[in-house]
Amino acid sequence: MEFTVSTDDRLDVVDVTDRVVGAVPENADTGTLTVFVEHTTAGVVINEAEPRLLDDVRAFLDGLVPDEGWNHDRIDDNADSHLRALLLGPSTTVPVVDGSLALGRWQSVLVIDCDGPRERTVRVGYTNASTER
C-alpha cells in the first residue's frame, strides 16, 4: 500500500499515524508493519505529535545541521536536507498485535520532510509473523 504526503515548509513534520493504521490488512494478526518514505531527503520516525514538540523537532534538526557550507550544495543546494534525513532514516517498523498497531499511548508515526515543500510517497508493508522463518 502507498500514499502521498504533502508538505508545506522546507522542514516539515506530518503525522501519518491514521493513514498507517488504515494500511493494516483486515486479516492481520501478529506481525510487523514497515513504513518507508522513498526519498533521500525525508525520513520516518516514531515520536509524540504534540505541536510544541514538533516545533522543537524542526528547531533541533535545523540547529544540528547548518543550511550552508556543504560540497553537495554546488549541485542543488540541499545537502543539509540529505544530512538531516540521514540522521532520521527512511523507515520505521511497528509491531502489529491482534490486528492492531502496537504503538504506545503517545507514539505517532511521523514523516519528516527536510527538503519541502513537496509531495512524498510513503509505502507501507505488512509481514505476518507466522510467515517469517
Order of alpha helices (4+ residues) and beta strands (2+ residues): beta-beta-alpha-beta-beta-alpha-alpha-alpha-beta-beta-beta-beta
